[in-house]
Amino acid sequence: MAVNLHAPRPGDLKPVRGLTIGVAEAGIRKANRKDLTVMLLEPGASVGAVFTRNRFCAAPVQVCRDHVGSGDIRAIVINTGNANAGTGEDGLVRARATCIAMARHLDIAPQQVLPFSTGVIMEPLPLDRIEAGLPAALADAKADNWLRAAEGIMTTDTVAKAFSTTAQVGGHEVTVTGISKGAGMIRPNMATMLGFLATDACVDPSVMQGLAFALAERSFNRVTVDGDTSTNDSFVVIATNKAGHAPVTALDSPDGRALFEAMQRVARQLAHAIVRDGEGATKFIEVRVEGGRDAAECRQVAYAIAHSPLVKTAFFASDPNLGRILAAVGYAGIEDLDQSRIDLWLDDVHVAVRGGRNSSYREEDGQRVMKQGEIVVRVGLGRGTATDTVWTCDFSHDYVSINADYRS
């Protein structure tokens, strides 16, 4: 059951001018489920994307990397149920064939299509089912289909993930809407994670790749469920350029900052939703590391805590076995770490002072915090002024069951 996460309502999701979405049931892995989604971009849209850093990346990721550079993306095809990963040259052929099939329907070039797949690894992509399902998906295309799209890209997710906001850019109101999917194999290091974020703001194409990277770094690249980086992670940022204001040419301009803040707000909500819906999750945990020499070492320590099975199972049990957190800090890999400078808090409870148990700490205080659905772990390294944050969840019995049964 997702942690304080509720399914979005259709009225909460704002259409983005210049973009329509269609969803169909193609029977890619199971019958009677939405599993094929298309996004159609009007001419003139700008697109940026970041992808998994897993060297064993899926065929659609390889094709998308090539096509994004074309600079004129007109369509996106997303299938669930099959990841088209670990499929070799045959997988590349099928991913490219998906683009060809979509291009024929729209009378565009295959390079103007981005294919995405998520689901089971090392099984051939059922290209015939995708091709047969495209007409229904295209016939369904409309501007207000964001919720159906969020549902259509789910795999082990229990809740659809979609958010919207608006902002003032260049004297015009612009819309930002996004969807994502992911619940397990999550350590986006741009997890199985897909994210699509669109705005009708006007953005110069030269800015889009930097925009996508900066948004990912402050959202999806700060969450982890289990530390596994998927073969298929992809995050796509779309600007349809329909809002009517002068194009944003720099993120550090007033308009650039206003747009980035709005897009980051939605991207972070989507990233948090993935953790809240982590497979078997019962707790949402923020790990904040302060006092590092740089943000990188703060992040290194935060991930050591967030990835520890011992820490995560202690949170599931509401057991303040907090030496596990200090141990994770110690093995995070900072060679010259001085343990006598380390402080630890659970929310407002000061657990450890200068490397040792706080004399005022009481077990019942730690247990009170550990029983909460949302918890902040704060670590002070005493080495500098840098800080960074990672969001994660606990490990429950259900995590094992879900992943043991996933292919059945």
PyMOL commands that set and color helices and strands:
alter all, ss='L'
color gray80, all
select helices_A, chain A and resi 10-12+59-68+88-106+110-112+127-139+146-152+205-217+220-222+254-276+295-307+309-317+323-330+339-341+363-370+397-404
alter helices_A, ss='H'
color red, helices_A
select strands_A, chain A and resi 19-24+36-41+46-51+75-82+113-120+161-169+172-181+194-199+234-239+284-292+343-346+349-353+356-357+374-380+386-393
alter strands_A, ss='S'
color yellow, strands_A
deselect
rebuild
show_as cartoon
